Amino acid sequence: METIQKHPHWQEEENHLEATLQVVAEEKQKLEDKLGIVNGNDRLIHVLDDGSSDAVVQQFLVKNQLRSLHQLRLSQRQPYFARLDFTPDPGRKNDWLKAGELSKVYVGRWGVIQTPEYKVWVADWRSPVANLYYSGQVGRVSYECPDGSVYGELSLKRMLTIEDGKLTGMQDTGLAGQEKFLTDALSQLTSSRLREVVTTIQAEQNAVIRADPMQPLCVQGVAGSGKTTIALHRIAWILYRLQKTLQPQQLLIIAPNPLFLSYISKVLPDLGVDDVRQVTFEGLCKQLLGKRMPRLQDVPQLRLRLGMTKPERDRLDDTLLRKGSLALYDRLQDFLAYWEEACLPTEDIRLGNTVLMTAAEVRRYCLTDFRHFPLAARMGELIKVIRNRVKTVVEKLHAAITEAAEKKLDQLLHAMPDGPERRQKATLLLNSRDQRLEELDALGKAFPKQVEKLFGTMELLEVYRLFWQRLSDSDAACAAAAEATLPLLEKKRAAREDLPALLVLARGLYGLNTPDVRHVVIDEAQDVPPLQVKILREIFGHDAFTLVGDLCQGICGDGGIRQWSDLSAGIFKKPVETVALSTAYRSTAEITDAALSVIARHPVDGVGHTQPVLRHGDKPLLVRCQNQKSRTKAVLDILRGWQNEGYRGIGVAAKDPKAAKALHKALVDAGLTDARLVTEGDPSFEGGIQVMDAGVVKGLEFDCMLIADADAETYPDQRFYAKLFYVLCTRPLHRLALCCVGEPTAHLENADLAVREE
């Protein structure tokens, strides 16, 4: 960035900053006074919830005021980061700018509005006019606002750096200036959480953020293109765009694992957004299925794949392909249609000699009268009818038994004189009556439960087992998938890849207690089967989905989406818009080139050219070691060297959990006590040196990445391992190192590396 003090408008910008900070302080004080806050302590703010509508409204207002107060406090440190000089064309509709007059628009993370005149001092980055900062170059430009397109002249685009309320940098930018600002930002070190990137959003990313929120959107983003970050910024933009009709709780993020959720947890709060639902698909299934959620197979599917030969993986892929296909959705619906008839009793339902309900009546109730209910609910409604009929029959029998006993008692009293014998017989008669009535009452209470046994099972895993059994009997092509599935189901367990199908069945059998979700974001979507997207679309009942992923990182084989066109038919009502993010921002050009050479050995259809940002650094380092002992020493030396250079976020990868655990122990024993072992189930993502297996790394980023076992034997020259190795190589911003014993993996054959013998 140019020397700041030489900028001719430095004093002007300092004066404006001072005036803005004064407005921020005044608005902050107004809100504190309104809320009754003293000395900045807002922890005691509480609205009594008496269940009334007024209390709900008051809680909503107070929560919004507290959010605005929090944003004003943050604005005291950095109220804005850019200035736009824009002149709307005369006579054109626009939002709050005056047509034909030059407006100086300052853009920040949060809007700052001066009351009571409602003068906009800072435009929120999500506002329509702020779009000029991300997509407009100096000259003729336009942007969309609620009243239509606004055309005009953008005469200045100035980037401003403000730290702790002080102006520390400014630069008037064209394309070259923006690239320098971006590379400066990318050169910074990582934190222990993914960060917001409001100041460096690029035009292609901005188009994704501001795409139609009601249209299904699929984003193919190359590694390091910022697709996860952009998806989160899209959520913040959607909430701003639809703030009058949408609440944060009505947006849902589905991420691959709890560790990833921890990693992205800071982005939305940094953007002023709280209470967005964030969950894994497994966690969502637990919410939807409740007590019906099955116990799952202990070993994750990726870990199983790592221990398999290629023929074994091919067989697994065939199973996963069938379990995740849209064709299975149709098969499941056919089975539900079959089961709703097959589960019905074929004989009349009787209580003793009394016919309570004929088989024909059962069919009419279940297949016609109660058809609008899920299948198990139809059974419940049918049982209610039977219970009422049982009650009627029991009451009649009750009266008949009582009447018969009274007649016999009357006869006894008239036939015998009073005495011990008559009293004994009367007692026996009454006791017999009471016993029969008790037995009748017990039969009446128990009978509905007995009726339930006349119907086929409604237990989820058992119905799923019957589905696979029937499918294997009718379709030989599914026999292998059934053979792999049935043994686990017989143990009353399921695999994670069974969950989409189980949701389909559960929805038909019981219905689902579906939360009010208006927009769904699915991250790492390349590893999500089409069936999962299909059932989510059916559950939530709308097309407002954003799916982001990278086909090159599809490490779940045919368990995921093979082509984005898999989503184009049979899932959404509206056409799917597919957008490519082709620029890799994360890694240096040297690291990106090495990673691209890895995936080039096994090209992936549907993925275009990757363009790295021209930020340069050291070549990736390959250290060839003589044995395991020298490998451990090389890893230790590299890690300590990176620490001495000031790098904080360092990832260390071994192929599988067993290898990662052994490596972590070796490093700790060698004195690297601050190394932390990270597993897939860990709930939090921390900084420092983190040792993990290859299946955990996906989606994360680090300052530096070390692949500790880049051996030919560990990563064979196969498509699956090419994708997995590509994932590992694309994690670092600044440094990549690889260690091997003997020959390195063939995936590195064409990579431009710095090689060292150990």
N, C-alpha and C positions, 0 to 999 in steps of 0.2 A: 504494500500500500504506500502511496506517496507520502512525503513528509507533511504532516498534518498542518503545522503552523503556517506553511506557505500557501494554503488554500485561501483564495481571496474572500470567501464567504464564511470564514471560520467564526468571526465575531457575530455575524447575523444568526448563525445556527446556535451559538452559545446563548444569545439573547432569547431565541425562540424556546430553547430547552428550559431556560430559567422560568419563562412565562408558563410553559406547559406544566412544569413541576409545581408551580404555584397553584394552578387549576387543580392538579391532582390532589394536592394537600387540602385544598378547600372542599373538594367533593368528598374526600375521605372523611373530613371532619363532619360534614353534613350527615353522612351515613352513620357515623358513630353517635352523633347527637340523636338521630332518629331512633337508633336501636338502644340508646341508653348505655352506651359503652364508655367506661371510664378507664383512662390509662391504657387503652388498647386491649383490654381484657374482654374478649367476647366468648369465653368458655361458659359463662353463666347464662348466656342467652337461651331461653326456653319458652316455648309456647305450650300452654296447657291444652292437652288433647282430651276434650270431653266428648269426642265422637260426633260433634256437630259439623255441618258443612262450613260454618264460619271458621272453626278451628283449622280445618284442612286448608282453606284459602289462606289463613294467616300464616300457617306453617310454610306454605309454598312461597309467600311473599318474603318472609323472614329469611328463608333459605337462599332465595335469589339475592336479597340485599347483602347477606353475608358473603356470597360468592363475589358480588361486585366489590365489596370492601376488600376481600382478599386480592382481587385483581388490581385494585388501586394501590394497595400496599406494594405489590410486585412492580407496578408501573413507576413507583418512586425510584426504583433502581434503573429501570430501562423502559421509558414510556413508549419509545418507538425505535425503529431501525432503518427507516427509509423515508425519503421525501419524493413526491411526484408533483411536477408542475404540469397541470392539465387544463386545457381550454375546451369545454364542450362546444360543439357547433351551435350557432344561434337557432332558436326555434325547435330544437330537438328535445324530446322528453329525456329526463334524467332523474337521478334520485335526489340528493341534497345539494348538488352543485348548481351554480347559477350559469345558465346557458350564455355563451358568448363572452364569459369573463374568466380570466386566469385564476385558477384555484391552486393553492399550495396544500397538497394532501400529504399528511404524515401517516405512515402505516406502522402499526405496532401489534404485539401479540394480543392485546385487548383494547377495545375501544375506550376512549375517554371523551365523555360528553359533559359539557358545562351546563348546569341547571341554574335557574329555571328556563333559560332561553333555548336550551337544547342545541347549543353550538357544538359541532363535532371538532374537537381538537386533535383526536387521533382516530383514524379509521381502523377497525378490526381487520386483521389479515384475511379474514374470511368474507369480508364485505365485497360487494360487486366491484367497486372502484379499485380495490387492492389487487384485483386480477391483473391490472396494468403493470404492477411491479413484477409479476411472475411471467407474464406472457408477452408484454408489450415492449417494443424498442422505441427509442426516441423517433418521433415522426407521427404520421397518421395512424391512429389506433381506434379501437372500439372495445366496449365491454357490455355485458348483459346485465340489466337491472330488472326489477319486477315490472317496470313500465315499458320494457323493450330495450332495444339496442341504443347505446349512447356512443356517438362518434365525436371525434375531436382530435386535438393536436397535443401530443405529449412532448413537451419541450425540455424537460429535465427529469432525470432519474438518478437520485443521489442516495448512496448507501452511507449510513451513519452508525458509528460504533459508540455506544454509551455504556459505561460501566459504573455502577454505584452512583448514578445520577450525574456523572461527569462525561462530557464529550471527549472521547479519546481518538476518534478517527472519522474521516469522511472521504468520500470518493465519488465523483461524478462518473457514471459508468455507461459505456456502450458494451458490446459483446465481449471485448477483451477484458474490460474491467470486471465484468461478472465472472469470467473464468478465473481470474486471479483471486477474487473474493471467495469463490468456491474452493479452489485448491488450498487457500490459506485455512479455511474452515476444516477441510478434510485432513489436513496435516496435524490437527490437534490429536491428543490422546483420548482413548475411550474412557468411559466411566463404567461403573458396575451395572448400569441399566441403559437400555436404549434411550436416546435423547430425541427431543423434538428438533425439527430442522426448519422452522418457519422462515428463517432469514435466507436459507439456501435452496429452497424449493425451485426446481428447474421447470421449464415450460412443459416438457412431456409428463412430468410428475403432477404439475398443476392441472393438466387436462384430466388426469385420473381422479384427483381430489374433487374436482368440480363437475364430474360427469353426473348425468341425471340420476338422482337417488332412487327413483322408482324403477329403473331399468336394470336388468341383470347385467353385471359387468364382470368380465374375466380378464385378469391382468397377468400376462406372461412377462415376468421380470427376470432378467438375467441376475446371476449372483452379484450382490452388491449394488443393485439398482435402487435400493431403498423401498422395495415394495411393501414390506411390513410397516415401516414408518409412514409411508404415504397412505396406506390403508387406515392407520390410526388418525392421521390428519384428516382423512376423508370423513371419519366419524365426527370429528370436531366441526367440520364444515357443514355436514348434514344437520347436526343439532342447531347450528347457527341459522342455516337456511330455513329449517322447519321449526324454529323455536316456539312458534305459537301453537303447534299441534303435536309436538314430539317431546317426550321426556327421555333423559339419559337411560332410564331403566328399560326403555323400549328398544334399545340397540343391543346386539349380541355379538361378541367376538368368540369364535371357536378356534382354539390354538392346539398345537399337537401334544403338549405335556405341561405339567405344573411349573417346571423350570422355565419354560418359555414364557409362561404367563408372568412369572416373577420378573423376567428380563424386560418385558415390555410395560411393566406396571407403572412406570414413572411418566410415560409419554402423555397420556391423557390428562392426568392432574396438572402437568406442566402447561398444558394447553387450556387449563381452566375447566376441564370436564371431569366430573365425578359420577359415580353410580352406574356406569355402563356395565352391563353384564359381561363377565369374562370367564370362560370355562373351557375345559377340554370336552371333546365329544363324549368320552366316557362319563365325565361329570354331568353333562347334560342328560345322558341316558339315566343316570341315577335319579335326577330330578323328575324325569318324565315317567319312569317305571316305578319309582318308589320301592316298596317291599318286593316287587316282582323283579328287580334288578338281579340278574344271576351272578354267581361267583364266576370270575374270569380265569382263564388259563394264566398260570403264574409267569411264564416266560413270554416277553414281548415278541411279536412276530419278526421284527428285524433281527433280534438276537438269534432266533431260530435260523433265519436265513444265513447268518454269518457262520453257523456251524454245519452248513449243508454242502454237499457236492452239487455240481451244476445240474445233474439229472434230478436230484432231490428238489432243488430250487425250481426246476421246470415243472415238476409235479405240483409243488406248492403254488406256483403261479397259476396253473390251470384251475386249482381250487379257488384261489383268490379272485381270479377273473370271473368265475361263475357266481361267487358269493356277492361280488360287488357290482354286477351288471344290472342294467335296466330290465333285461329279460327275466331276471329272478323276481323283480317286482311283479311282473305279469304272472309268473308262476305262483307267487304267494297269494295274489288276488284270486287266482283260479282255485287254489287250495282252500282259501277262506270260503269261497262260494260252495265248494264241495263239502267242507266240514260243517257248514251251517245246516246242511241236510243230514250228513252222515252221523252227526252227533245226536240226532233226535231219536227218542225211543220209537220202536216200530209197533209196540203193543199198547193197548189202552192202559191208562193209569188207574189202578183200583185201590180202594181202601176196604179190605175184606171183600165182600161181594158187591160193593157199590162202585160203579164206574165214575170216577171223579172227572176224568177228561179222556176223550177218545184220542187215538193216535192222529186222526184227521184234524181234530181241534188243536192238538199240539203243533202240527205243521202250519195251520192257519195263523195261530198266534205268533209263532216264531218267524215265519217266512212272509207274512203279510201285515198283520196288525201291529207288531212290534218291530218291524223291519228298520225303522229309523234309528233304533238303538244299536250300539255295538253288541256283538253276539252274546257275551257273558251277561250283559245287562238285559238282553231279551230273556235269558234263563231266569234272571232275577225277577223280572216282571211276571213271567209265567208262574214262578213259585208263589208269588203274591196271590195270583188267581187261585192256584191250587190250595194255598193256605186258607183262603176265604171259604173255599168249597169244603175243605176238611173241617173247618170250624162249624159250618152248617150241618154237616153229617154228624159230627161229634155231638152237637147240641141236640139233634134229633135222637141219636142213640142214648144220649144222657137222659133225655125225657122218657124214652121208652123203657130204659133200665129202671129208672126211678118209679115210673108208673107200674111196671110189672112187680117191683119189690113191694110197693104199697098195697097192691091187690093181694099178694101172697100174705103180707102181714095182716091185712084185714081179715082174710080167710082164717089165718091162724088164731087171731084173737077171738073170732066167733066160734071156732071149732074146739077150742080147749079152754078149760077153766084156768083162771089165774093161778100161777104157782111156779115153782122153780123150773119145771120142765118147759112150760110155755115161754118163760122169760129167757131160758137158754136158747130155745129154737128161734125166738125173735131176735136175740142178739146175733146168732149165727147168720140169720137172714140179712140183717142190717150190715153186718161186717162184710158179708159176701157182696152186697150192693155197693158198699163203699170201696171195696177192693176193685170191683169191676169198673167203677167210675174212675178210680185213680189210674188203672191200666188204660182206660179209654183216653183220659187226659194226656197221659204219657205218650200214648200212640199218636194222638193228635199233634203233640209238640214235635215228636221225632219224625213224623211221616214226611214233612217237606225235605228234611235232610236225606231221607231214604229216596225221595224222588230225584234229588240231584244226582244220585248214583246211577239213575237210569239213563242219564245223558252222557255223552262223551266228555273227555277231560277238557277242562278250561285252563289247566296249568301251563304256563308259557313254554317252558323248556320241553315239556312232554308233547305239546302241540307241534313245536318246532321239530322234534325228533320224528313225529309222524309225517311231517311234511317231507323231510329228507328221505324217509323210508319209502314213501309213496313215489317221490321223484325218481329215486334210483330204480324202483320197479318199473317205471313207465318210460324212462329215458336212459339208455345205456351210456350216453355221453356224460351223464352226471354221476355215474357209479363211483368214479374215483373220488370226486368231491364228497359224496355221501360217505364213502369208506373212511375218509379223513375226518369227517364231522361227527358221525354217530357215536364212536367210542367215548368222546369227550362228553357228549350230551347224556349218555347213559350214566356217567359219573355225576350228573347234575351240575355240569359246568359248561361254559361257552368260551369261545375265543373272541378277541376284540373285533375281528372281522365279521362276527355273527351279529353284532349289535344293530346295524341298519336293518337287517332282515327281522330281527326281534322287535324292533320298533314298528315295522309294517304289520306284523302279526298282532302286537299289543294294541295298536290303533284299531284294528278290526275286531279284536276280541273284547277289549275293555274300554277303548277310548283313552285319550291321554289328557292329563291336566296341563294344558299348554299355556305357558306364560304369554303375556301380551308383548310380542316382539315385532317391531315394524321394519327393521333392517338387520340383515345378518352379514357379518364379515367372516369368511373362512380363510385362515392363513395356512401356508404350506399345502395348498389345495391340490398340488400334483399327487400327493399321497392319500387323497380322499377318494373313495370309490364313487362312481356315478350314483349308485343306489343310495348312498348316504345323502347326497345333495337332493335326490328325488324325494326321499321321505321327509327331509327338513322342509322342502318347499311345500309338501302336502300338509305337514303339521302346522306351519305358520301361515299358509294360505295366501302368499303373495310372492311377487317376483323381485322384491327389493333385496338382492343379494350382491355382494362384492366378493369375488374369489381371487386370491392372489397366490401365485406359485411360480415354479420354474421346472419345466419338464426335464431339464438336465439334472435336477436334484431329486428325481423320483426314485428313491431308494427302496420303495416297498413293492417293486416289481409290478405285476399286473393287479396288485391290490389297490392301486391308485388309478388316476386318470392317465391314459396313454396319449391321448390327443385332446386338445381343448374342444375340438369339434364333438367329443363325446357328450358335451353339455348342450349342444345346439338343438337337439331334438328329444322330445319325450320327457323333459323336465319342466321347463319354464313355458308360460303362455306367450310371453313377449320374446322377440329375438334377442339373443345374447350378443352384447357388444364386446369384442375382444380387442384389447389394447396391448401393445408390446412396449416394455421399457427396456431399451437396448443398451443404455449407457451404464457401465459399471463404475460407480463412484467410490466404492469402499477401498479397494486395494490399489497399490501402486501399479503402474503400467507393467513393470517387470513381473510382479506376482500374477496379475491378470493374464498376461501372455503365457506364463507357465501353466496356469489352470486351464486355459483354453486348449493348450496342446494336449492336456490329459483327456478332455472330453472329445477332442477331435478324432481320437482313435476309434471311438464308437459313437458316431454322430447321432443326434436325436432329431427326429422329424418334427417339424413345427416350431423350431427355434431358429430365429434369424441370427444375423451377425451381431457380435458383441463389440461395442466401442468403449475402450477404457478412457477415463479422464486422464489427461497427460500430466500425471503427477508421478515423478520418478523417485526411485529409491534403490536400495541394494538388490542385486539378483538373489533369488531364493538360493539358500545354501543346502547342498547335499553333503552329508558327512558319511563316508563309508568306513565302517568299523570292523575290527577283526573278530570280535566276540561280544558276548552280552556285557561283560564287565566294561569293555571300552565304550560300548554304546551308552551305558549308564553314565560314565564319566563325561562323554561328549554332550549328552542331554543336560547334565548338571552345569557344565561349563557354559553352554549356550544360554541357559536360563539365567544364570548369575550375571552373564554379560549383559543381557537385556535389562535386568534389574538395575545394573549400574548405569545404564544409559537413561534410566528414568521411566521405562515403560512399566505401566501398572497392570494392564489387562493382558494376561498371558494364558493362552490355551495350550494344553499338552494332550495329544490324542494317541491312544492305542486302539487296536482294532476292536476288541471286545471287553466286557466288564472284567473278566478274569485277568487279562493282560493289563488293563488300566490299574487294577488293584495292586498287582505285582509291581508295576512301575512306580506307583505312588509310594509303596513301602520302601522300594530301593532308594528313591529320592530322599525320603524322610530319614532313612538310616544313614544316608550320606551327608546329612546335615541341613537339608533344605526343609526345615520344619514348618515353613509357612505355606507349603504346597497343600492344596485341599483336594480331596477326592470327591468328584461330583458324579451322581448317578441319576438315572432317568426319573426316579421318583422324588428327587430332592425338591422341596417346595420353594427354595429361594436361590437366586443367582447372585454370587458375590464377586468382588474384584480379586486381584492378586493372581497367583499361579493356580490354575485349576486343571486337574488331571481328570480326563473323562474318556469314555469309550466313543467310538466313531458314531454310534447311533444317537448320542446325546448332543453332538456338536451342531447339528443342522439348525439354522435360523439364528445362531448366535454370532457375535463378532468380537474380535480381540485386537489389541495393538499388535501382538505377535502370536504366531501359531507354530507349534513344533509337532510334526508327525513322527513319533518315536520308532515306528516299525514299518518304514516304507520299503519293505522287502518284497522280492518277486514272489515268494511263497505266500506271504501274508495277503497281498493284493494281486491275485492272478489277472491275467489279461483277458477279462470278461466284462461285458457291458455293465453288469450289476456293480462290480468293483470299480469300474471307471467312474460311474456316477458317485459312488461313495467317496472315492479319492478326490474327485472334483469338489465335492462338498467341503472336504477338509482343507483343500488348497485355497478355497475362496473365503475363508473366515478372517484373515488378518488385514489390517489397514496398512501396516508398515513393514513387517518382517515375516518371512516364511523360512523355516528350516526343516530338513528332513534327515532322519538317521536310518541307516540300514546295516545289517550284517550280511556280508556277501553281496550278491547282485541286487541292485534296486529294482523296484517294480517296473515292468515294461511301460507303464503309463507315463513314466518320466523320460522315455526314450528321446522325444523331440523337444523337451523343455530346455530352455536356456538357463543353466544353473551354474553357480559357483561350486566347484567340487573340492572336497578336502578329504584326505586320507587320515584316518585316526589310528 
